[in-house]
Amino acid sequence: MKKWPVPNSYCNPISSSGSPGSFWENRIDRYHCGVDIYALPGSDVISIESGCVVRTEEFTSPSKVPYWNVTYNVLVETKRGLLCRYAELRDVAVNTGDRVKAGQLIGHVGLVLDTAKITETSPHYIRKIKENGSPSMLHFELWDTRVVDSDCYLGGNWFGSEKPQNLLDPTEYLESTLETGSF
Ligand SMILES: [Zn+2]
């Protein structure tokens, strides 16, 4: 049985198409590669289904972009060959090569933006998030078979108009966890 990845997330968990935090949301200079699930910093993030941890790595850091905090991401490959990316994590509770079960803790929600370092010269989209109180969240992506590592990809967004072919809309996948009554 699949599990909703952030048991303590806020209500109305999945943003409808086109709204903030939804898949492939047009952010003027970038497109959103996943779905954002809002929750307080430190909230548990659990694995949606069983699988194998294929990668854990740094996701954002101030060495890449000055107004970023350090966060991490975990890639879990499911039996069907889907790759789930759990990102914007404050910390990681699993290691590469681990087998995880549905519901197993894989990390905690972090906070990407260091609002004190966002200035008038920061991108429009980033300034808007600061104005909205810079909410913390799980950034969740779903890839078919493999994750594309590209210069177009940065911090969960795609800086190009053409969507990578194997990047999937995770909305239905996430909704399927709610139907089982696990939320
Ligand atoms: Zn996101």
Residues whose N, C-alpha, C, O or C-beta is under 5 A from the ligand:
A	BS01	ZN	V35 D36 H139 G156
